[in-house]
């Protein structure tokens, strides 16, 4: 048996595997809402509040689209903007943004009052 290489010593047993540590406890949605209401001006995840904000923003977008051509006719007389469909689009976008911001501020204040 001189053609065989010498045998290597046996390997030691590997250490026992331990399960990985558990991640920190995740806060539930209700705990997050309590913190969000106390802090204020952080994202609100209440579906009902977000639907109210969307409803107000869309209503303001419609109002802005209706009002913008009249505003353009009064204050931007003799310009192409008074007869352009762009007046409706710009008014609708402005109304949507303004309505969303106003509704967001109102919901933030309501959230602060709700948990105070």
Secondary structure, DSSP 8 states (H G I E B T S, - for coil): -TTS------------------------HHHHHHHHHHH-SS----HHHHHHHHHHHHHHHHHHHHHHHHHHHHHSTTSGGGG-THHHHHHHHHHHHHHHHHHHHHHHHHHHHHH-
